[in-house]
Amino acid sequence: MRLKVVVDNNTYIDEYYWGEPGVSYYIEDGSDSLLFDVGYTNLFLINAEAMNIKLKKIASVILSHGHDDHTRGLISLFERDWDKPLQVIAHPDVFNYKEVERLKISAPYSRAEMETRCDLKLTREPMKVTKNIIFLGEIPRTQIFEKPEPIGQQWVRDKMEDDYLLDDSALVYQSDKGIYIITGCSHSGICNIIEYAKVVTGDQRICGVIGGFHLFDVTARVEQTIAYFVNNGIREIYPCHCTSFAVKAAFHQVIPVHEVGVGLTLDW
């Protein structure tokens, strides 16, 4: 598998692209290619062109969750001409209206609007995307120290209610060496995601993790997260996007942290 960071808050050292607070990864698995998230603007298109990525080749777009820093690029995506409708894979709640303190932070389109624009696949269950990549669907919240906390509210069944981001999901890549985890923001808990990836694949060997961990302050939760990584023998970690410098530094004292930014290419 080859992964290229197309959108991130930072740019990779000596790579001259643009960054923004968002996420988009271009992923190849053999002859199959896909996008995981599409960032906040049209920047994923600009950077992809500069990287000579042929987006016409992608068959699928997978969305990690419904916040606009991962989905608002859909506007630019659907302004392009595609040879056939793109397959978009996501949790059923991804296109719910979401807000924080009356500020809309949800995807630019509703579920009904998306159904007119693409081949929409909504699932709470794990779904195979390519030969070796699985979309995890709804993540069980099993780790006691990763207590779910709401972020704003969402419109569900004709009313606004606290949003616990049940739509937050991730990808797992299965290799001969073990499994690799690819996340958007990890609102469901990075350790919850890893545990569920182990269950879905039946593989206990976690080779690496890339993505946002949604951790900002060095708290007891961060200390327990680091301990979880150590206990699971995870050595390749690429925290980015919504992971603070303080948290990365805390990880780095125990497990070497790899730099991430637009332009980074990983071959796993």
C-alpha positions in Angstrom: 0.0 0.0 0.0 1.1 3.5 -0.8 -0.3 6.5 1.1 0.2 10.1 0.2 -0.7 13.0 2.6 -2.6 15.4 0.3 -4.1 17.6 3.1 -2.9 18.2 6.6 -2.5 21.1 9.0 1.3 21.0 8.2 3.5 20.5 5.2 6.3 17.9 5.2 9.8 19.2 5.5 11.3 20.3 2.1 8.0 19.6 0.3 6.4 22.7 -1.2 2.7 22.3 -1.0 -0.2 24.0 0.8 -1.6 23.0 4.2 -4.9 23.7 5.9 -6.7 22.4 9.1 -8.1 19.3 7.5 -7.3 15.8 6.3 -7.1 14.0 2.9 -5.0 11.0 2.1 -4.6 9.4 -1.4 -4.2 5.6 -1.0 -3.2 3.0 -3.5 -3.6 -0.8 -2.9 -2.3 -2.5 -5.9 -4.3 -1.3 -8.9 -7.0 0.2 -6.7 -6.9 3.8 -5.5 -9.1 5.9 -3.2 -9.3 9.1 -1.2 -9.8 9.1 2.6 -11.4 12.4 3.4 -11.3 15.5 1.3 -10.3 18.3 3.5 -12.0 21.7 4.1 -11.6 23.4 0.7 -10.5 22.5 -2.9 -6.9 22.3 -1.6 -6.9 18.5 -2.0 -7.3 19.0 -5.8 -4.5 21.6 -5.9 -2.1 19.5 -4.0 -3.0 16.3 -5.9 -2.3 18.0 -9.2 1.0 19.3 -7.9 1.9 15.7 -6.8 0.9 14.3 -10.2 -1.8 12.2 -8.6 -4.4 11.1 -11.2 -7.6 11.5 -9.3 -9.5 10.2 -12.3 -8.3 6.8 -11.3 -9.9 6.7 -7.9 -13.0 4.5 -7.5 -13.9 5.4 -3.9 -14.0 8.3 -1.4 -14.2 7.2 2.2 -15.2 9.7 4.9 -13.9 9.3 8.4 -16.8 11.4 10.0 -19.1 14.2 9.2 -17.2 17.3 10.3 -16.5 19.9 7.6 -12.7 19.9 7.9 -12.9 16.4 6.4 -15.9 16.7 4.1 -16.3 20.3 2.8 -14.0 19.4 -0.1 -17.0 17.4 -1.5 -18.2 20.6 -3.1 -15.1 20.8 -5.3 -15.1 17.0 -5.8 -18.5 17.1 -7.4 -17.7 20.1 -9.5 -15.4 17.9 -11.5 -16.5 15.5 -14.3 -16.2 11.8 -13.5 -16.4 9.0 -16.0 -18.9 7.2 -13.7 -20.4 8.0 -10.4 -17.9 7.9 -7.5 -18.5 5.4 -4.7 -18.7 7.3 -1.4 -18.4 5.1 1.8 -19.3 6.4 5.2 -21.2 5.8 8.4 -25.0 6.6 8.1 -24.7 9.6 10.5 -22.0 11.4 8.5 -24.5 13.6 6.6 -26.5 14.6 9.7 -26.6 18.4 10.3 -24.0 19.2 13.0 -23.2 22.4 14.9 -21.2 23.8 17.8 -22.6 26.9 19.5 -24.8 27.5 16.5 -21.9 27.3 14.1 -22.5 24.7 11.4 -19.6 22.2 11.2 -21.3 19.5 9.2 -20.8 18.1 5.7 -21.9 20.5 2.9 -24.6 18.0 1.6 -27.4 16.1 3.2 -27.8 12.4 2.7 -30.5 13.0 0.1 -28.3 15.4 -1.8 -25.4 12.9 -1.8 -27.6 10.2 -3.2 -28.1 12.3 -6.3 -24.3 12.9 -6.7 -22.7 9.6 -6.2 -23.0 5.9 -5.5 -23.5 6.2 -1.7 -22.7 3.3 0.6 -23.6 3.9 4.2 -22.8 1.3 6.7 -22.4 0.8 10.5 -20.7 -2.6 9.8 -17.1 -3.1 8.5 -16.9 -3.0 4.7 -14.1 -4.2 2.5 -13.0 -1.4 0.2 -10.1 -3.0 -1.7 -8.3 -6.3 -1.4 -6.5 -5.3 1.7 -8.3 -2.3 3.1 -11.4 -2.4 5.3 -13.6 0.5 6.4 -14.4 -0.2 10.1 -17.9 1.3 10.3 -19.1 2.1 13.8 -16.4 1.8 16.5 -17.4 0.2 19.8 -16.3 2.3 22.7 -14.6 -0.3 24.9 -11.6 1.4 26.6 -12.6 2.8 30.0 -10.1 5.7 29.7 -11.5 6.9 26.4 -14.8 8.1 27.8 -17.1 9.4 25.0 -17.7 13.1 25.2 -20.1 15.1 22.9 -18.9 17.7 20.5 -21.7 20.0 19.7 -25.1 18.7 18.6 -26.6 17.0 15.6 -30.1 16.8 14.1 -31.5 13.3 14.7 -35.2 12.2 14.5 -36.6 15.8 14.2 -34.6 17.2 17.1 -31.1 18.4 18.1 -29.2 16.1 20.5 -25.7 15.9 21.8 -23.3 14.5 19.2 -21.1 11.7 20.4 -19.6 11.2 16.9 -20.8 7.6 16.5 -20.0 8.3 12.8 -16.3 8.6 13.5 -14.5 5.6 11.8 -11.2 4.6 10.3 -9.5 2.3 7.8 -7.4 -0.7 8.5 -4.8 -2.1 6.0 -4.0 -5.8 6.2 -0.4 -6.8 5.3 1.7 -9.9 5.7 3.5 -8.2 8.6 0.3 -7.1 10.4 -2.2 -4.3 10.3 -1.9 -0.5 9.8 -4.5 2.0 11.1 -5.5 5.1 9.2 -7.7 7.6 11.1 -9.3 11.0 10.5 -9.8 12.5 13.9 -10.2 9.5 16.2 -13.2 11.0 18.0 -14.2 7.4 18.9 -10.8 7.0 20.6 -7.6 5.9 18.9 -7.3 2.9 21.2 -10.9 1.9 20.6 -10.2 2.1 16.9 -7.1 -0.1 17.1 -8.9 -2.6 19.3 -11.8 -2.9 16.8 -9.4 -3.2 13.9 -7.8 -6.2 15.7 -11.3 -7.8 16.1 -12.3 -7.2 12.5 -9.1 -8.5 11.0 -8.3 -11.2 13.6 -4.8 -9.8 13.6 -3.2 -8.7 16.9 0.0 -7.3 15.2 -0.3 -3.5 14.9 2.5 -2.3 12.7 1.7 1.4 12.4 -0.9 4.2 12.9 -1.3 7.5 11.0 -3.9 10.2 11.5 -5.4 12.6 14.0 -5.6 11.3 17.6 -7.8 14.2 18.9 -5.6 14.7 21.9 -4.5 18.2 23.0 -3.4 18.3 26.6 -1.1 15.8 28.4 -3.7 14.2 30.7 -4.1 10.8 32.4 -5.9 9.7 29.2 -2.8 10.5 27.1 -0.6 8.6 29.6 -2.9 5.6 29.3 -3.0 5.9 25.6 0.8 5.9 25.5 0.8 2.8 27.8 -1.6 1.1 25.4 0.7 1.7 22.5 3.6 0.4 24.4 1.7 -2.7 25.6 0.7 -3.4 22.0 4.2 -3.0 20.6 3.2 -0.2 18.3 6.4 1.3 17.0 5.5 3.3 13.8 3.3 6.3 14.8 2.4 9.3 12.7 0.1 11.5 14.8 -1.1 14.6 12.9 -4.0 17.0 12.3 -5.7 17.3 15.6 -2.8 16.1 17.8 -1.0 18.8 19.7 2.8 19.3 19.9 2.6 18.6 23.7 1.0 15.2 23.1 3.4 14.4 20.3 6.3 15.3 22.6 4.9 13.1 25.4 4.6 10.1 22.9 8.1 10.8 21.6 9.7 10.4 25.0 8.5 6.7 24.9 8.0 5.9 21.2 9.7 7.8 18.4 7.1 10.0 16.6 7.4 10.4 12.8 6.9 13.8 11.2 3.7 14.2 9.1 2.7 16.8 6.6 1.4 17.4 3.1 3.8 15.6 0.8 4.7 12.7 3.0 4.6 9.3 1.2 4.4 6.0 3.1 4.9 2.6 1.5 3.5 0.0 3.8 
